[in-house]
Amino acid sequence: MANGLLFVFSGPSGAGKNAIMQAVMERLPEAEQLPTATTRPMRDNERQGREHEFISEDEFHQRIRDKQLIEWQIIHDKGIYGVPRATIQEGIRAGKTMVADVDVLGAMQLKQEFGDHLVLIFVDVPDTQTLENRLRKRSDFDGEEHLAARLRRADFEVEFKDQYDYVVVNRDGKLDEAVKRVLEIIAAEKASVENNVSALGFDPDDIHQTITGVVVQNGKVLVKDGKFPEISIPDNAKNLPYDAIRDKLQKMLGAKIVPGRADAMHRKVDDSFEPPQVVHTVSSDGGIEKGFIYVVYTEQPLTHLPAGWKWADIDSLEISSSLRNAINEATLLLHMD
């Protein structure tokens, strides 16, 4: 029976996603946390394969190359986390009720693969001041700079709220109300789920990848004939996606390429793990076309461009709202540096 469900929780850091998830699992014994893959060390209260699959960086590299991960993210520079496709497929086939805390970009990719077996729940806060107060009280509060970065990230995440199936507001002192609402959502969705075998995710052998690099400078983007630099990745590629587009751009532009994300210049995590900011997936009889889009900039401003390339205003291009948001976020970071 392929009638399992995955309930994905997203929302700003400090919104209370994990508190809600833990309470739901305590009150609903059949609910299991989806174990994601991570490179960070296992904590004393964790167990291998329960909260996470704890693997080495080399193993994580290989899983990306083998297209075993639906998405991966660098979380606050403390480790890399990824969602294994096979784990979700097995859970759906077994009829499991699964819960997971997944970043908004990862949630959008999961939605593309597991639509009818996926329920998206956005955990929000009443207002920005409430979120700021919570972040300041957390044990991992690490100063004003990181607080500002998390608040900027929250603004970015809220842009995706309308694409979620449900929004649950977690008010101070009202955690039980939020948990009760989530339990109601789970009960209603489980009662209506059908035995659907058409949404069990992709076969990695059917996935063909293209990588696009969007170079940002002074609020403009680099284009040629209205298109961004792009490459196709062969199935036996040894490079990770970011390495492939970075190497192409550095050779083409003669300049060092930097990821267009918060704290990219100061990260401890290897840039090779850089996840795409936007992913477009198109299914056809010929397989799955998965396009990774990276928004980047050069360490030093470009003064000379290769023949045919020029800077274009973002507003002059027909691009998706998700890509426009990613470009705007990278542009904001450039102005703050």
C-alpha positions as CSV (number, residue, x, y, z in Angstrom):
1,M,0.0,0.0,0.0
2,A,1.6,3.2,-1.2
3,N,-0.3,5.4,1.2
4,G,2.4,6.9,3.4
5,L,2.5,10.6,4.1
6,L,5.4,13.0,4.8
7,F,4.6,16.1,6.8
8,V,7.2,18.7,6.1
9,F,7.7,21.6,8.6
10,S,9.4,24.8,7.5
11,G,9.7,28.2,8.9
12,P,12.1,30.7,10.4
13,S,14.7,29.6,12.9
14,G,13.1,30.3,16.2
15,A,9.5,29.7,15.0
16,G,9.3,26.5,17.0
17,K,9.3,23.8,14.3
18,N,11.2,21.2,16.3
19,A,9.2,21.8,19.5
20,I,6.0,21.2,17.6
21,M,7.4,18.1,15.9
22,Q,8.6,16.6,19.2
23,A,5.3,17.2,20.8
24,V,3.4,15.7,17.9
25,M,5.6,12.5,18.0
26,E,5.0,12.2,21.7
27,R,1.2,12.3,21.3
28,L,1.2,10.3,18.0
29,P,3.4,7.3,18.5
30,E,3.0,6.2,14.8
31,A,4.6,9.4,13.6
32,E,8.3,9.0,12.8
33,Q,10.9,11.6,12.2
34,L,12.4,11.3,8.7
35,P,16.2,10.8,9.2
36,T,18.1,13.2,7.1
37,A,21.8,12.7,6.2
38,T,24.3,15.0,7.9
39,T,28.0,15.5,8.3
40,R,27.8,17.0,11.8
41,P,28.8,14.9,14.8
42,M,26.1,12.8,16.6
43,R,24.9,14.3,19.9
44,D,24.6,12.3,23.1
45,N,20.8,12.1,22.8
46,E,20.8,11.0,19.2
47,R,20.9,7.6,17.6
48,Q,22.3,6.6,14.2
49,G,19.4,6.3,11.7
50,R,16.8,7.8,13.9
51,E,17.2,11.6,13.8
52,H,19.9,11.5,11.1
53,E,22.2,9.3,9.1
54,F,25.6,10.5,10.3
55,I,28.0,10.2,7.5
56,S,31.4,11.6,6.4
57,E,31.9,14.5,4.0
58,D,33.3,12.0,1.4
59,E,30.1,9.9,1.7
60,F,28.0,13.1,1.4
61,H,30.0,14.1,-1.7
62,Q,29.3,10.7,-3.3
63,R,25.6,10.8,-2.5
64,I,25.3,14.2,-4.3
65,R,27.2,12.8,-7.3
66,D,25.0,9.7,-7.3
67,K,21.8,11.9,-7.2
68,Q,20.6,10.1,-4.1
69,L,19.7,13.3,-2.2
70,I,16.7,15.4,-3.2
71,E,18.2,18.5,-1.7
72,W,21.0,19.5,0.7
73,Q,21.7,22.6,2.7
74,I,24.5,24.1,4.8
75,I,22.9,25.0,8.1
76,H,24.5,27.9,10.0
77,D,27.9,26.7,8.9
78,K,27.7,23.8,11.5
79,G,27.2,21.0,9.1
80,I,25.6,19.8,5.8
81,Y,22.1,18.2,5.8
82,G,20.4,16.4,3.0
83,V,17.2,14.6,2.3
84,P,17.6,11.0,1.0
85,R,15.1,10.1,-1.7
86,A,15.1,6.4,-1.0
87,T,14.2,6.8,2.6
88,I,11.0,8.7,1.7
89,Q,10.1,6.2,-1.0
90,E,10.4,3.3,1.4
91,G,8.4,5.1,4.0
92,I,5.6,5.9,1.6
93,R,5.4,2.3,0.4
94,A,5.3,1.1,4.0
95,G,2.4,3.4,4.8
96,K,4.3,5.4,7.4
97,T,3.4,8.8,8.8
98,M,6.7,10.7,8.6
99,V,7.6,14.2,9.9
100,A,10.6,16.3,8.9
101,D,12.1,19.8,9.4
102,V,13.1,20.9,5.9
103,D,14.3,24.3,4.6
104,V,11.8,26.1,2.3
105,L,13.9,25.5,-0.8
106,G,14.1,21.8,0.0
107,A,10.4,21.7,0.6
108,M,9.7,23.0,-2.9
109,Q,11.8,20.2,-4.4
110,L,10.1,17.6,-2.3
111,K,6.7,19.0,-3.5
112,Q,7.8,18.4,-7.1
113,E,8.6,14.7,-6.4
114,F,6.1,13.6,-3.8
115,G,3.1,15.9,-4.3
116,D,0.2,13.6,-3.3
117,H,2.2,12.1,-0.4
118,L,3.5,15.3,0.9
119,V,1.9,17.9,3.3
120,L,3.6,21.2,3.7
121,I,3.2,23.0,7.0
122,F,4.7,26.5,7.5
123,V,5.3,27.3,11.1
124,D,5.2,31.1,11.6
125,V,5.5,33.6,14.4
126,P,3.0,36.5,15.1
127,D,5.5,39.2,14.2
128,T,9.2,40.0,13.7
129,Q,9.7,41.3,17.2
130,T,8.5,38.0,18.7
131,L,11.0,36.1,16.5
132,E,13.9,38.4,17.4
133,N,13.1,38.0,21.1
134,R,13.1,34.2,20.8
135,L,16.4,34.2,18.9
136,R,18.0,36.3,21.6
137,K,16.9,33.9,24.3
138,R,18.2,30.8,22.6
139,S,21.2,28.9,24.0
140,D,23.0,29.2,20.6
141,F,22.6,33.0,20.3
142,D,25.9,34.1,18.9
143,G,25.7,37.9,18.5
144,E,24.1,40.7,16.6
145,E,25.6,39.8,13.2
146,H,24.3,36.3,13.2
147,L,20.9,37.5,14.6
148,A,20.6,39.9,11.6
149,A,21.5,37.1,9.2
150,R,18.8,34.9,10.7
151,L,16.2,37.7,10.5
152,R,17.1,38.3,6.8
153,R,16.8,34.6,6.2
154,A,13.3,34.7,7.9
155,D,12.2,37.4,5.5
156,F,13.3,35.2,2.6
157,E,11.5,32.1,3.9
158,V,8.2,33.9,4.5
159,E,8.1,34.6,0.7
160,F,7.3,30.9,0.2
161,K,4.5,30.8,2.8
162,D,1.7,30.9,0.2
163,Q,3.0,27.7,-1.4
164,Y,2.4,25.7,1.7
165,D,-0.7,23.6,2.4
166,Y,-1.1,25.0,5.9
167,V,0.2,27.8,8.0
168,V,0.4,27.3,11.8
169,V,1.2,30.3,14.0
170,N,3.2,29.4,17.1
171,R,2.4,32.1,19.7
172,D,4.3,32.6,22.9
173,G,2.9,30.4,25.7
174,K,0.5,28.8,23.2
175,L,2.6,25.8,22.0
176,D,-0.2,23.4,22.9
177,E,-2.6,25.3,20.5
178,A,-0.1,24.9,17.7
179,V,0.4,21.2,18.4
180,K,-3.3,20.6,18.6
181,R,-3.7,22.3,15.2
182,V,-1.0,20.1,13.6
183,L,-2.5,17.0,15.1
184,E,-5.9,18.0,13.5
185,I,-4.1,18.5,10.1
186,I,-2.4,15.1,10.3
187,A,-5.7,13.3,11.2
188,A,-7.5,15.0,8.3
189,E,-4.8,14.3,5.7
190,K,-4.4,10.7,6.8
191,A,-8.2,10.2,6.5
192,S,-8.2,11.5,2.9
193,V,-5.0,9.9,1.5
194,E,-5.4,7.5,-1.4
195,N,-3.3,4.6,-2.5
196,N,-1.4,6.6,-5.2
197,V,1.6,5.0,-6.8
198,S,2.3,7.8,-9.2
199,A,4.1,10.1,-6.8
200,L,6.9,8.0,-5.4
201,G,9.8,10.2,-6.4
202,F,12.3,10.0,-9.2
203,D,14.7,7.3,-10.3
204,P,18.2,8.8,-10.1
205,D,19.0,7.1,-13.5
206,D,16.3,9.2,-15.1
207,I,17.5,12.5,-13.8
208,H,19.5,14.7,-16.2
209,Q,21.1,17.8,-14.6
210,T,21.9,21.2,-15.9
211,I,23.7,23.9,-13.9
212,T,23.2,27.6,-14.4
213,G,25.3,30.4,-12.9
214,V,23.7,33.8,-12.3
215,V,26.5,36.4,-11.8
216,V,25.4,39.5,-9.9
217,Q,27.1,42.9,-9.9
218,N,25.8,46.3,-9.0
219,G,22.2,45.1,-9.1
220,K,22.6,43.6,-12.6
221,V,23.1,40.1,-13.9
222,L,25.4,38.7,-16.6
223,V,23.7,37.5,-19.8
224,K,24.4,36.6,-23.4
225,D,21.4,36.8,-25.8
226,G,19.2,37.0,-22.7
227,K,20.5,33.8,-21.2
228,F,22.7,32.9,-18.2
229,P,25.8,30.8,-18.4
230,E,24.8,27.1,-18.3
231,I,26.4,23.6,-18.5
232,S,25.1,20.1,-18.6
233,I,26.4,17.5,-16.2
234,P,27.2,14.0,-17.5
235,D,26.1,11.1,-15.4
236,N,29.7,10.1,-14.6
237,A,30.8,13.6,-13.5
238,K,33.3,13.7,-10.7
239,N,32.7,17.4,-9.8
240,L,29.8,18.5,-7.6
241,P,27.3,20.9,-9.2
242,Y,28.7,24.0,-7.6
243,D,32.3,23.1,-8.5
244,A,31.3,22.5,-12.1
245,I,29.6,26.0,-12.6
246,R,32.3,27.8,-10.5
247,D,35.1,26.3,-12.7
248,K,33.3,27.3,-15.9
249,L,32.7,30.8,-14.7
250,Q,36.2,31.4,-13.4
251,K,37.7,30.2,-16.7
252,M,35.2,32.3,-18.7
253,L,35.6,35.5,-16.6
254,G,39.1,35.2,-15.3
255,A,37.9,36.0,-11.8
256,K,37.3,34.2,-8.5
257,I,33.7,33.2,-8.0
258,V,32.0,33.5,-4.6
259,P,28.6,31.9,-3.6
260,G,25.9,34.6,-3.3
261,R,24.8,33.6,0.2
262,A,25.2,35.0,3.7
263,D,28.7,34.7,5.2
264,A,29.9,32.8,2.1
265,M,33.3,34.5,2.3
266,H,33.8,33.4,5.9
267,R,32.4,29.9,5.9
268,K,34.2,27.0,7.5
269,V,32.2,24.5,5.3
270,D,33.8,23.5,2.0
271,D,32.3,25.5,-0.9
272,S,31.9,22.3,-2.8
273,F,28.8,21.5,-0.8
274,E,27.2,24.8,-1.8
275,P,23.5,24.0,-2.6
276,P,21.6,25.7,-5.5
277,Q,19.4,28.6,-4.5
278,V,16.7,27.5,-7.1
279,V,15.8,24.2,-8.6
280,H,13.5,23.8,-11.6
281,T,12.3,20.3,-12.4
282,V,10.5,19.2,-15.6
283,S,9.3,15.7,-16.2
284,S,8.9,14.2,-19.7
285,D,8.9,10.8,-21.4
286,G,12.6,11.2,-21.9
287,G,13.3,11.5,-18.2
288,I,13.6,14.2,-15.5
289,E,15.3,17.5,-16.4
290,K,16.6,19.0,-13.1
291,G,18.1,22.5,-13.4
292,F,20.2,23.8,-10.5
293,I,20.6,27.6,-10.4
294,Y,23.4,29.2,-8.4
295,V,23.5,33.0,-7.8
296,V,27.1,34.1,-7.4
297,Y,29.3,37.1,-7.6
298,T,33.0,37.7,-8.3
299,E,35.5,38.5,-5.5
300,Q,36.5,41.6,-7.4
301,P,34.2,43.6,-9.7
302,L,34.5,42.7,-13.4
303,T,35.7,45.5,-15.6
304,H,36.0,43.5,-18.9
305,L,33.5,41.0,-20.2
306,P,34.0,38.2,-22.8
307,A,32.6,38.9,-26.2
308,G,28.8,38.9,-26.4
309,W,28.2,39.0,-22.6
310,K,26.7,42.1,-21.0
311,W,25.1,43.3,-17.7
312,A,21.3,43.4,-17.7
313,D,18.7,44.8,-15.3
314,I,16.9,42.1,-13.4
315,D,13.5,43.7,-14.3
316,S,14.2,43.4,-18.0
317,L,14.4,39.6,-17.8
318,E,11.5,37.1,-17.7
319,I,12.5,34.9,-14.7
320,S,10.7,33.0,-11.9
321,S,9.8,34.7,-8.7
322,S,12.0,32.3,-6.8
323,L,15.0,33.2,-8.9
324,R,14.2,36.9,-8.5
325,N,14.0,36.5,-4.7
326,A,17.4,34.7,-4.7
327,I,19.0,37.4,-6.9
328,N,17.6,40.1,-4.6
329,E,18.9,38.4,-1.5
330,A,22.4,38.1,-3.0
331,T,22.3,41.8,-4.1
332,L,21.3,42.8,-0.5
333,L,24.3,40.8,0.9
334,L,26.7,42.5,-1.6
335,H,25.5,46.0,-0.4
336,M,26.0,44.9,3.3
337,D,29.6,43.6,2.8
